[in-house]
Amino acid sequence: MTKRIILPLLTIWGLHSVHAEESLIAPTALFQQPGFAKEFVGSYGILSDVEPDVTDTEQKLLGRLQSLFAESKFKEAEDQLILYIKETTAPTDPNLQPGEISPALVFVLGNLYFQSERLPDAERAFKEAIKRFPKFRRAFTNLGFLYTSQNKMDEALTAFQKSVELGEKSARVMGMLGYCYMFKQNAVAAENAYRQAYLIDPNARDWKLGLAQALLMQDKYEDAASMFGNLIKENTQDRQLWMRQTSAYLAMEKFEEAIINLEMMRMLKLADEKSLVLLGNIYMDQSQPRLALDAFSEAMSRAPKLDVTQALKSAKILNDNGHPKEASEMVQKIRAAAGENLAPADRLNLDLTEVKIARNNNQLDVVGAILTRLLQENPTNPEILLELAKHYDQCAKNETDQEKIRKHIGEAKTNYMLAMQHEATAYPANLGYGQLLIRDNRALEALPFIEKALSLKKSDSLEQYTSRVRRAADREKARIEREQAERANTETKKSSS
């Protein structure tokens, strides 16, 4: 049951891997990080080879700007910088000649634009600074931050790569480089980048989280679970961390650890509908239907709005795995929760689920009563016709009176044929009709219906079943041909004598 129930759910909810961009837990927004804004706009100092020179006058200006940055007077700093640039490149004093400004000032202006969320202006400034000084490492770095803030991950990756190529080794840049690689689904590169960031700043949550996700993406479940465990110790209220660790446990088939995680989430009031449904499915895998029912019921109550479809899936899982009693209780809970507010489609699905539960309990009188009522309400509904065919088929199996058997089989055939006309029920109707004929030792007649079912829904098991039916049909055909030949031979002898 594990592969059939639990892992598909993990895939649907993005827990089994981190291949989808939306499933990544993003690092803290840059300008929400303590001190980043001041550090960012003031990110200029003379580094040989990777930063342009500045004049003495420009150095004094940068000193004044740094003081304004420290006091968060960014607008005043911007005004002074723009005034200096204008007076230098196009002086109002007719006695002064226009001069050049250092790319460093263009870079600082870009930082101020970025800080005030004027992103197009910031991008132009950073690119202009790089154009004037192609090895401007910090301009590449901050351009990468800008692109990250816009979710332009391809452009951000290129900028950070160039920054690192020019010698950048800060934890923040290595961490953001890892995040870009995660978006590109390059988990190996992401792990290496995050490890560099983690080595430099081992206390930063973002880099530990990124590393854990990179490990999970590579199916390094043991290491990922350990890393998520450390993160959970630091913040027990983060449900995403609990769920990521749970997915690693499930991938390793450590079901007890997964159950403990999900039950801890229940205790901490972090469990939502999806995590509780997952818990219920794990309990089903562990043959604990009562605990599964409890989890499914709570999942239904935790949903912002009653999700009848999801709740019925849980009831179906209970019933399909041999627990009709718990499935019936689940259906009653759904009815109680919905009251008179059930939509017609949901009411029909609920009734049909009760039909399947009653059939599993061999309560054929209950099945018949429900289906008779449903058929009167909607005589052309394919799902009802299919269930009615299955009902008569089951009645024929349980009957000993030959006349009644023929009557039940006739009803079953009629309803299977009607259900075949609808796309939604064509597969099970063809399969059911074919199997009915096979039980009557009519493989040759059954084969077209089994082959039709296979064409509608391929599976290894049905392929094997179809092959067996073909062999039986071949034997039946050979027998018929042999009998026909024998009869013809007998008739010939009679005629000649």
N, C-alpha and C positions, 0 to 999 in steps of 0.2 A: 504493500500500500504506500510505502514511503515515496517511491519514485512517482507514483501515479497522483498522489494528492498534494504532498508538501512542496516538492520542488517546483511544480508548475505555479503554485501560489507565490513562491519566492520570486520567480521570474516576472510574474505579472506586477508585483509590487516593487520591483527594482531592488530586492534585498540580496539576491543570490550573487549578484555581481554589480560592478559600478561602471557598466559600459555606456549607460545613457547619461548625457550631460545633465539632465534635470535631476539625476539621482545623486550627483556629487554634493557633498556638504561643502559649501564655499567658505574660504577664509573670511575673517572679519573684514568688513568694508574698510578700505584704507583710511579714510578720514575719521572713522570711529575709533581708530587705534590711538591710545594715549600719546600725545605729543607729536603725532605724525605730521599734522598740518604745519606746525612751526618748523619741524625738522625738514619738511619737504620744501617749503618756500624758501628756506634759508640754506638749501643744499648747494653751497658753492664754496670751494676752497681751492687753492692752487695745487694741482697734482700734475707733476711733469709728464709730458707726452700725451696725457688724456684730457687735459683741460687747457683752454686757450689762455694766453697771457692777458693781464689787465694793466692799464696805466696806473700811475700813482693816484691820479684824480679818481679814476674808477674804483681803486681799492678803498679810498676814503669813503666814496659813495656806498660801496658794499658794506662797509663798517657801520654807517648810519642806518642802512636798511636792516642789517642784522639786529640792531637795537630796536627798531620798530617791529620786526618779526617777533622778538622776544616778548613784546607787549601786546601782540596780536593786533597791531595797527596796520593791517594789510592794505587797506584802501589808501592810507596816507603814504605808505611805502610805494604803492603803485603810482600814485600821482607824482612823487618825487622822481621816480625812475623814468617815467614817460617824459617829464619836463626836461630831465638831463639829456635823454636821447634826442628830443626835438631840438634843444639848444645846441647840441653837438653836431647833428647832421644837417640842420637848417637853422643856423643862429639868427636871432632877431637883430643882433648887433651887426651893423653893416661893416664894421671894422674887423670882424672875425671871419675866418675861412671855414667852410664846412669840413668836418672831420669824420673819421671812422670810429665806430664803437666796437668794443670787444664782443665776440659771440657770447661771452659770459653774461653780458647784460641782457641780451635777447633771451638767453636761457632763464635767467631770473624772472624776466617779465612773463615768460611762459608759465613758470611756477605760480606766479600771482594770478594769472588768468585761470589756471587749473583750480587753485584754491577757491576762486570766486565762481567756479562752475561754468566758466566761459570756455567750453572745451574746444570748439573749432579754432578759437584764437590761440589757445594753448598749444594745440597740435601744430598750427602754422609756425608759432614761435620756436618750438622744439626742433622742427624740421629745418627752419632757417638757421638756427644755431649749429645744427649738424652739417648743413650745407657749407657754412662758413668755416667749420672746423670738424672734418669728417671723423676724427678720433675722439669726439666729445663723449666720453663714457657716461657721465651723469645725464646728459641729454637723452641718450638712448635708454637709460634706466627709467627716467621719469616719463618718457614717451611710452614705455612699456606699462607703467602704472596707469597712464591716461587711457590706453587702449583696453586695459583690464577693466577699468571702471565703466567702459562702454560695451563690455562683453565682446570686444573684437579680439578673440583669442589668437587667431592666426597672426595678426599684426603684432600683438603683444609678445607672442613667442619669438618672432623675428627680432624685435627690439631687445628683449632680455638676452637672447643668444648673443647678439652683438655686444651687449654690455659685458657679459661674462667673458667673451672673447677678448675684450679690452682690459680684463683684469678684475671685474667686479666679483666680490666674494661674500657680500653681506647675506645674512640669514634671510632678510626680507626678499631680496631678489632671487636667491636660490629657491625659496619657498614658492614664490609666484611663478618661477620657471617650472617648478614641479606641477603646480596647478594647471598651467597651460598644457603641459604634456598629458595630464589626465584628461583634459578636454579632447586631445588628439588621440586618446586611447593608447598612448605609448606608456604603458605602466612601468616598464623597466627603466626608462629615462626618468619618469616621474619619481620612482623610488630613489634613484641615485641623487636627484636634485633635493628631494625632501630630506634624505639622510644628511646631506651637506648642511641644510638649514638647521636640522635637529642637532647636529654636532656643535654648530656655532651658538644656537640658542635652544638648549634642551628644555627650557621651561615654557616655551611658546606652544599653546594649545593648537594653533593652526597647523604647525608643521608636524606635530605628532598625529593629528587627525589626518592630514594629507598622506603621511607615510602609511598609516593604517589602511586607508582606502586603496593606496597603490598596492599594498600587499594583498588585499582582498581581491583586487582586480586580477592579480596573477595566480589566484587560487592558493596562496600561501596562508591557509586558514589558521594554522596554529599560531604563527607570528601575528597575524591580524587580530585574532581573538585576544591575545596577550596585550597588544597595544591598545585595543578598545577597552580592555579591562582597566588599564592604567588611567585612561581618560574618564571612565565611569567613576573611578575613585575620586577624581577631582571634581566631577559634576554629576551627581546621582540623579539629577532632575532632567537630564538631556535624553529624551526618548529615542532620538536617532542613534545615539551611541549604543543603547541597549539593543535596538533592532539590528544594527550592523553586527554586533557581537553574536547575536542570536543566529543570524544568517551564516556566520562562520561555523558555529556549532552544528547547525543542521547540515551544512555541506560536509562536515566530518562525521555525520550521523551520531553526534553526541546529543541524543534527544533529552536525556535527563538534565544536562546543563541548559539546553534551550528552554525546557519547561521551567526551570528555576528562574531564568531571566524573565520570562513572560509573566510568571507569578509575582516576581518582584515588581514588575511594572504595574500589575494589578494593585499590589499593596501600596505602591507610591502614587496611585491614581494617575499613572501615565498611559495605561492601556487604552487603546481606542478600538473601534469595531474591527479593523483589519488585524491587529495583533491578537485580539481575542479569538477571531475566526481561525487564525493560524494556530493558536494554542489548542483550540478544539480539534483541529485536524491532527495535531501531534498526539493528543490523547487518543484519538481514534487509532492512530498507528500503534499506540501502546496498549490497545485493547481495553481502554477505559471509557466506555460509552457514557457512563453517568457523569464523569468529569467533563467529557466532551460536550454533553448536553448543557451542563452548567456554563461552560465557556461560550457556547453558541448563544445561549439565552442572554447572557450578559452583553455579548457583542450586539445583539439586537437592541437592547435597552440603551447602549452607549451611542448608537447611531444618531446623528443629528435629526434625521428623519427616517421613519421606518422603511427599511429596504427589504421589501417582501421577496424580491428575486434572490438576494443574498441569503436571507433567512431560509428560503426554500431549498437553496443549494445545500445548506447545512443539514436540513431534514433529509434530503436525498442521500447525502453521504452516510448518515446514520442508517438509513433504510438499506442502501445498497451494500453495506458491509455487515448486514445480518442483525441489525438492532432495531426492528420495527417498533418496539415498545417506546424506546427513546425518541424515535422519529415521530411517532404519533403525539408524544408529549410536546415536541417542538412545534408541530402543526397547531396544536391547541394554544400554545403560547402566542403563536403568530396571530391566530384568530382573535385572541383576547386583546392583543396589543393594537390590532387594526380596528376592531369594533365594526362599526357600520361604514367605515371609510374605505373599504376595499374597492379598488377599481375593478370593473368587470373582468379584465384580463388577469389580474392578480387572483380574483376569486376562482376563476377557472383553473389556473395553475395550482391553486391550493387544493381544489377538489381532485384534480388529477393526481396530485401527490398523495392524497388520502387513498385514492384507488390503488396506487402502487404499494402503499403500506399494507392495505387490507389484503392485496394479492400475496404479499410476502408472508402474511399471517394465515394464508389459505382461507380467508374469510370471503369466499366467492359470492355469498349472498349479499354481503355489504358492497362488494365491487359491482355486482349487477344492479343493485338499487341506485347507487350513485350514477353509474353510466346511463341508466334508463332515464333518470331525471335530466342529466346533461344533454342527452340526445334529443329530448323533447324541447329543450331550450335552444339548442343550436345543432340541427340535424346534419349540417354539412361541414362541421369543424373537423379537420383532418386528425388532430390529436385525439379527439373523442372517438373517431372511427378506428384509429389504430388501437387504442386501449380496448375498444369493444371487440376487435378482432382477437387481441391477446386473451381477453376474457373467455370468449367462446372456445378458443384453442385450449386454454387451461381446463375448461369444463369438460372438453372432449377427453383430455388425458385422464381426468378423475372419474369419468363415467364408465360403467360396465355394460349398460344396456345399449345394444348395437344401434337400435333405432334412434336413441337420443344422441349417440356418438355421431351418427350421420348428420343429424340435424345441427348439432353444434359445429361440426366441421364445415357444413354448408354456410352457416352464418359467419364463421371465421373467414372463409374464403371471400365471401361477398365484401366484408368490411376491409380485408387486406387489399382487395382490388380497388376499392374506392379510395383508400388511403394512398395507394400508389400514384394516384393522379395529382397529388400535391407535392411540390418540391420539398417542403419541410418534413414530410413523413415518407417520402419515396424509398429512402434507404432502409429503414427498419421494416417497412411494409413488404418490400421485395424479399428481404432476408427472412422475415417471419413466414411469409407464404411459401418460400422455397423449403424452409425447414419443416413446415407442416407436411408438404408433399414427400419429403425424404422419410419422415416417420411412417409414411404410408407405403414405403418402398417404391417410390416413383421418382428415382433420381434423374432419369432422362427428362421428365417433364419439369423437374425442379431446377435443373441446371441453368436455363436462361434467366431465372429470377435471382439465383445466387450470383451469377456473373454480372447482372445489372447492379446488384447491391455493391459488388466489388468495384465496379466502374464509378459508382457514386461516392464511395468512401473506402480508400485502399488502406489495408493494414496487413501485417505479416500473418497474423492469426487467420484472417479471412482468406488470404492467399492460400494458406495451407489447407483450410477447410474446402475451398473451391477446388483445389487439386484432388482432394479425396472424392468430392462429388463427381468430378469429371471421370475419374476412374470407375466409380460405381455406375455412372451413366453409360460409359463405354461397355462395361460388362452387361448392363441391362440391354443395350442396343444389340450386342452380339447374341445374347440369349434370344431376343425377339426375332432377329434375323435367322438364327438357327431353327427356332420353332416354326417360323414361316417356311423355311426350306424343307423341313421335315413334313409339314402339312402338304406342301406342294408335291413332294415326292410320293406321299401316300395317295394323294388325289390322282397322280399320274398312273400309279400302279393299279388303282381301282378302275381307271378308264381303259387301260390296256387289257385288263382281264375281262 
